[in-house]
Amino acid sequence: MSADPANLAAKGAAALSSQDYPAAISYYSQAIERLPTSVDYYIKRSTAYQRASSYSDALSDAEIAVVLAQRKGNRDQLSTSQLRRGIALLLLQQYGDAGACFGWAEKYNEKDKSIPFWNKKLEVDLSKVPDDDDRREVTITEIPNREVPKPSKPAPAKAASSSASTSKSAGDSGRVEELPDDYEEPKKTQQAEPAPAATEPPKPTALAGVSTPADKIRHEWYQTANSVTISLFVKGVPKESTTVELEKNSLSITFPLPSSAEFSFTLDPLFAEINPSTSYYKILGTKVEFTLQKVEQGKKWAALESTAEPASATSTSTAAAAKKEDKPPVYPTSSKSGPKNWDKVVDDLAKSSKKSKAAKGDDGDEENQNTDEVDYADLNDDEFSADPVNGFFKKLYKDADPDTRRAMMKSYVESNGTALSTNWGEVGRGKVETSAPDGMEAKKW
């Protein structure tokens, strides 16, 4: 039963899943000997070769898989075969050919979520290659010119046991008919001899491979005045098939998982710039550790990634926010009645001044329409112009910008007329306390 291709393929899949790539290659090779028209067997052996860093063998199997899938007209298998072909070419640094394969893979299956990932990796690698580099050229065709191996002949022991019947069917000429492409060896009966020991797969060998589930991979970080250290906790990251990028504003690492997927950890943009030439990383048995050297030494990072918007976007957002008149800014206050809208106070004061001028000669008891907002009856044109000093402040208030006006209004009202400030940055932080003259004590309410 061990010679059945399906059983051999099942053992190969188990070995591939447990990262025992030599055993997986051996099992799939035996299955292919018995059924060389199986697209899936070539795809899986190509995957095992790739993870064992045997990229040329991975490419060969992927190309045979493309030919077989094209013969059968199976679009899903064509997509997967072209993807495996492109991955092998990418690792062989044949970037133009890899891009072509990824395009063909996407043509047959646009829903494959792994294709965009490999296209992104190709884009990163191409960014480091000059425009006139030969590796950018496309030198392949969609369907490679590859010959599919034929099934192996029956084992000698089996042939000897059936020599009599073979002689009768083949005649005296001894001619043996050529086996068809879709030949599959019949399953052995219980009386069949066991497979030769030479065909047994080698014993599993300890190879580096990720043993931490993707959803369990985590990271931690800490910093000093000069550097930031990041630890990515994952066991068995293979050094030979891991890609790390350290740029002044970003960090990324990509490595294969036990499944056909790849794991990627990216920080872009970083909280602040780093020096890529002096930064470094170490792949250890239980983690990957990055040491990033700060460009601006002594600067404390509040996070690993920056959340600040680009300058242009920030200025646009600020301008848009400034146009919203229905929601004026609310400034800090310690008033028990809640925060005051000082923009409205300034506007109301201007209206009140105009009413005061228009009502001169009348009884002067015109009702203030905004007494619920703030009591500023004592702050009017007459008081400001009572003497040269107040006249100066009146002119200052009239010609001042909105922030200065808010500062003057808030400081005067909250200090009970004992303070008048033009610095909104200082006044806006909180309530302005009453400041009694020297030798006197402010009355507490």
C-alpha positions in Angstrom: 0.0 0.0 0.0 3.0 2.3 0.6 3.6 2.4 -3.2 0.2 4.0 -3.9 0.8 7.6 -5.2 -2.1 8.9 -3.0 -0.5 7.5 0.1 2.9 8.7 -0.8 1.5 12.2 -1.5 -0.3 12.2 1.9 3.0 11.4 3.6 4.7 14.2 1.6 2.0 16.7 2.7 2.5 15.7 6.4 6.3 16.1 6.0 5.9 19.5 4.3 3.6 20.7 7.0 6.1 19.7 9.7 8.9 21.4 7.8 10.7 18.2 7.1 11.5 19.3 3.5 13.9 16.4 2.5 11.3 13.8 3.5 8.6 15.8 1.6 10.7 15.9 -1.5 11.4 12.2 -1.3 7.7 11.2 -0.8 6.5 13.5 -3.7 9.3 12.1 -5.9 8.1 8.6 -5.4 4.5 9.7 -6.1 5.6 11.4 -9.3 7.4 8.3 -10.5 4.1 6.5 -10.3 1.9 9.3 -11.5 3.9 11.9 -13.4 0.8 13.7 -14.8 -0.3 15.0 -11.4 -0.1 18.8 -11.3 -0.6 18.9 -7.5 2.4 16.7 -6.9 4.8 18.9 -8.9 3.4 22.1 -7.2 3.9 20.6 -3.7 7.4 19.3 -4.5 8.3 22.7 -6.0 7.2 24.3 -2.7 9.3 21.9 -0.7 12.4 22.6 -3.0 11.8 26.3 -2.6 11.7 26.1 1.2 14.8 24.0 1.2 16.5 26.8 -0.8 16.8 24.7 -3.9 15.4 27.3 -6.2 16.4 25.8 -9.6 14.7 22.5 -8.7 11.6 24.5 -7.5 11.5 26.3 -10.9 11.8 23.1 -12.9 8.9 21.5 -11.0 6.7 24.6 -11.4 7.3 24.8 -15.1 6.3 21.1 -15.5 3.2 21.9 -13.5 2.3 24.8 -15.8 2.6 22.5 -18.9 0.4 19.8 -17.3 -2.2 22.3 -16.0 -2.4 23.9 -19.5 -3.1 20.5 -21.1 -5.9 19.9 -18.6 -7.3 23.4 -19.0 -7.5 23.9 -15.2 -7.4 27.6 -14.5 -6.8 27.3 -10.8 -3.9 24.9 -11.2 -2.5 27.2 -14.0 -2.7 30.2 -11.6 -1.0 28.3 -8.7 1.7 26.8 -11.0 2.5 30.2 -12.5 2.7 31.7 -9.0 5.2 29.0 -7.8 7.2 29.6 -11.0 7.3 33.3 -10.3 8.4 32.8 -6.7 11.3 30.6 -7.8 12.3 33.1 -10.4 12.1 36.0 -7.9 14.4 34.1 -5.5 16.7 33.5 -8.5 16.7 37.3 -9.0 15.2 37.0 -12.5 12.9 39.9 -11.7 11.4 40.5 -15.2 10.5 36.9 -15.6 9.0 36.7 -12.1 6.8 39.7 -12.8 5.5 38.1 -16.0 4.6 34.9 -14.0 2.7 36.8 -11.3 0.7 38.6 -14.1 -0.2 35.2 -15.6 -1.1 33.8 -12.2 -3.5 36.8 -11.6 -5.0 36.4 -15.1 -6.2 32.9 -14.2 -7.3 33.7 -10.6 -7.8 37.3 -9.6 -9.0 36.3 -6.1 -5.7 34.8 -5.0 -4.7 37.0 -2.0 -1.1 35.9 -2.1 -0.3 37.3 -5.5 -0.4 41.0 -4.4 2.0 40.1 -1.6 4.6 38.7 -4.0 4.1 41.6 -6.4 4.9 44.0 -3.5 8.0 42.0 -2.7 9.0 42.1 -6.3 8.5 45.9 -6.3 10.8 46.3 -3.3 13.5 44.2 -4.8 13.3 46.0 -8.2 13.7 49.4 -6.4 17.3 48.3 -5.7 18.1 47.3 -9.3 19.3 49.8 -11.9 16.9 50.5 -14.8 19.3 49.0 -17.3 20.0 45.8 -15.4 19.5 42.6 -17.5 17.5 41.0 -14.6 14.6 43.3 -15.5 14.1 41.7 -18.9 11.4 39.2 -19.6 13.0 36.1 -21.3 10.3 33.5 -20.8 7.0 32.5 -22.5 3.7 31.8 -20.8 3.9 28.0 -21.4 7.4 26.8 -21.0 8.9 24.2 -23.3 9.3 21.4 -20.9 8.9 17.6 -21.4 6.8 15.7 -18.9 8.5 12.6 -17.5 7.0 9.2 -18.2 5.9 6.7 -15.6 8.6 4.3 -14.4 8.5 0.7 -15.6 7.2 -1.9 -13.2 9.7 -3.1 -10.6 11.9 -6.1 -11.7 10.5 -8.4 -9.1 7.0 -7.8 -10.4 8.1 -8.3 -13.9 9.8 -11.6 -13.1 6.7 -12.9 -11.4 4.6 -12.2 -14.4 7.1 -13.1 -17.2 5.0 -15.9 -18.5 1.9 -13.9 -19.1 4.0 -11.1 -20.5 5.6 -13.4 -23.1 2.2 -14.6 -24.2 0.8 -11.0 -24.6 3.9 -9.5 -26.2 4.9 -12.3 -28.5 8.3 -13.5 -29.5 9.5 -10.0 -30.4 9.7 -9.1 -26.7 8.3 -5.6 -27.5 7.0 -3.6 -24.5 4.3 -1.0 -25.2 4.9 2.6 -24.2 2.9 3.6 -21.1 0.4 6.4 -21.6 0.7 9.8 -19.9 -2.1 9.2 -17.6 -0.9 5.8 -16.5 -1.4 5.0 -12.9 0.0 1.8 -11.4 -2.7 -0.5 -10.0 -2.8 -0.7 -6.2 -0.9 -3.7 -4.9 -2.8 -6.6 -3.5 -2.1 -8.1 0.0 0.2 -10.6 -1.6 2.4 -8.0 -3.2 5.9 -7.6 -2.0 6.8 -4.6 0.1 8.5 -1.7 -1.5 12.3 -1.9 -1.7 14.1 -0.4 1.3 16.0 1.9 -1.1 12.8 3.8 -1.9 12.1 4.6 1.7 12.4 8.4 2.5 15.3 9.5 4.6 14.8 10.1 8.3 13.6 13.6 9.2 16.4 16.0 9.7 16.2 19.1 11.9 15.8 22.1 9.7 15.2 25.7 10.7 11.5 26.6 10.2 8.9 28.7 11.9 7.1 26.8 14.6 5.1 29.7 16.1 1.6 30.1 14.8 1.1 33.3 12.9 -1.6 34.5 15.3 0.8 34.0 18.2 3.6 36.1 16.8 4.0 39.2 18.9 6.5 42.1 19.4 7.7 44.3 22.2 10.0 47.3 22.3 12.0 49.6 24.5 14.3 52.6 24.0 17.3 54.4 25.2 18.5 57.9 24.5 20.3 56.7 21.3 18.4 53.6 20.1 15.2 51.7 19.9 15.2 47.9 20.3 12.3 45.8 18.9 11.9 42.0 19.6 9.7 40.0 17.3 8.9 36.8 19.2 8.8 33.9 16.7 10.6 30.6 16.8 12.7 29.1 14.0 12.8 32.0 11.5 14.9 30.6 8.5 17.8 33.0 7.8 18.3 32.0 4.2 14.7 32.8 3.1 14.1 35.9 5.3 14.1 39.4 3.8 14.8 42.4 6.0 14.6 46.1 4.9 15.9 48.9 7.1 15.2 52.4 5.7 15.5 55.7 7.4 11.7 55.9 7.9 10.6 52.2 7.8 11.3 48.6 8.9 10.0 45.4 7.3 10.7 41.7 7.6 9.3 38.8 5.5 9.7 35.1 6.0 7.9 31.9 5.0 5.4 30.1 7.3 4.7 26.4 7.4 1.8 27.0 5.0 2.3 28.4 1.6 1.7 31.9 3.0 4.4 34.4 4.0 4.5 36.4 7.2 5.3 40.1 7.0 5.9 42.6 9.8 6.2 46.3 8.7 6.5 49.6 10.5 6.0 52.5 8.0 6.5 55.3 8.8 8.6 55.0 12.0 8.0 57.5 14.7 11.3 59.3 13.8 14.1 58.7 11.4 16.8 56.1 12.0 20.3 55.6 10.6 20.1 52.4 8.5 23.9 52.1 8.2 24.4 51.7 11.9 21.1 49.9 12.7 21.1 46.1 12.7 19.1 43.0 13.4 19.8 39.4 14.7 17.8 36.3 13.9 17.9 34.1 17.0 16.2 30.8 17.8 13.2 32.3 19.6 13.0 35.8 18.2 14.2 38.4 15.7 15.8 41.4 17.4 16.2 44.8 15.7 18.4 47.6 17.1 17.5 51.0 15.4 19.9 53.9 15.9 18.1 57.2 16.3 19.1 60.1 14.1 17.8 62.6 16.7 19.5 61.2 19.8 17.8 62.0 23.1 14.4 62.2 21.4 11.8 60.1 23.2 9.6 58.0 20.9 6.0 57.9 22.0 5.2 55.0 19.7 6.9 52.8 17.1 5.0 54.3 14.2 4.1 57.9 13.5 0.5 59.0 13.2 1.2 62.5 12.0 -0.3 63.4 8.7 1.8 64.9 5.9 2.3 68.7 6.1 0.1 69.4 3.1 -2.7 67.2 4.4 -2.4 68.9 7.9 -2.6 72.4 6.5 -5.6 71.4 4.4 -7.4 69.9 7.3 -6.6 73.0 9.4 -7.9 75.3 6.8 -11.1 73.2 6.4 -11.6 73.2 10.2 -11.2 77.0 10.3 -14.1 77.4 7.9 -16.5 75.6 10.2 -18.4 78.5 11.9 -21.1 76.3 13.4 -18.7 74.7 15.9 -16.4 77.5 17.4 -13.5 76.4 19.6 -14.1 75.8 23.3 -11.4 77.1 25.6 -10.6 76.0 29.2 -12.3 77.6 32.1 -12.9 76.9 35.8 -16.4 78.6 35.8 -19.1 76.7 37.5 -21.5 77.6 34.7 -19.3 75.8 32.1 -17.0 77.0 29.3 -17.7 80.4 27.7 -17.7 81.0 23.9 -15.2 83.9 23.9 -15.6 84.5 20.2 -19.3 85.1 20.8 -18.4 87.4 23.7 -16.3 89.6 21.4 -19.0 89.8 18.8 -21.6 90.6 21.5 -19.4 93.4 22.9 -19.1 95.0 19.5 -22.9 94.9 19.0 -23.3 96.3 22.6 -21.0 99.2 21.8 -22.9 100.1 18.7 -26.2 100.0 20.7 -24.7 102.2 23.4 -23.7 104.8 20.9 -27.1 104.7 19.2 -28.9 105.0 22.5 -27.0 108.1 23.9 -29.6 110.7 25.1 -32.0 107.9 26.1 -32.4 106.4 29.5 -29.4 104.1 29.0 -31.3 101.1 30.4 -31.4 99.1 27.2 -31.6 95.4 28.2 -28.5 93.4 27.5 -29.6 90.4 25.3 -26.6 88.2 26.4 -26.5 88.5 30.2 -26.8 84.7 30.4 -23.6 84.3 28.4 -21.3 86.7 30.3 -21.7 89.8 32.5 -19.6 92.5 30.8 -21.8 95.6 31.7 -18.8 97.2 33.3 -16.7 96.9 30.2 -18.0 99.5 27.7 -16.8 102.4 25.6 -17.3 105.0 28.3 -15.1 103.2 30.8 -12.4 102.5 28.3 -12.2 106.2 27.4 -12.5 107.6 30.9 -8.8 108.5 30.9 -5.7 108.3 28.6 -4.7 104.9 29.8 -8.1 103.3 29.2 -8.2 105.2 25.9 -5.0 103.4 24.9 -6.5 100.0 25.8 -9.6 100.9 23.8 -7.5 101.5 20.7 -5.5 98.4 21.4 -8.7 96.3 21.6 -10.2 97.9 18.5 -7.1 97.1 16.4 -6.3 93.7 17.9 -6.7 90.3 16.3 -9.4 87.8 17.6 -7.0 86.0 20.0 -5.8 89.3 21.6 -9.5 90.4 22.0 -10.4 87.1 23.7 -7.4 87.4 26.0 -8.4 90.9 27.0 -12.1 90.0 27.6 -11.4 86.9 29.5 -8.7 88.3 31.7 -10.7 91.4 32.5 -14.0 89.6 33.3 -12.5 86.7 35.3 -10.1 88.8 37.3 -13.0 91.2 38.3 -11.3 94.0 36.5 -7.9 93.6 38.2 -6.0 92.2 35.2 -6.0 92.9 31.5 -3.8 90.6 29.3 -3.3 90.3 25.6 -1.6 86.9 25.6 -4.2 84.3 24.8 -1.7 81.5 25.0 -1.3 82.2 28.7 -4.9 83.3 29.5 -6.5 80.5 27.6 -5.0 77.8 29.9 -7.4 78.5 32.7 -9.2 81.0 34.9 -7.5 84.4 35.5 -7.5 84.9 39.2 -8.2 88.3 40.9 -5.0 90.3 41.5 -5.5 92.8 44.3 -3.3 95.9 44.6 -0.3 95.8 46.9 -1.4 96.0 50.6 -5.0 94.9 49.8 -6.6 91.4 49.9 -9.0 90.2 47.2 -12.4 89.4 48.5 -13.3 85.7 48.1 -16.8 84.9 46.9 
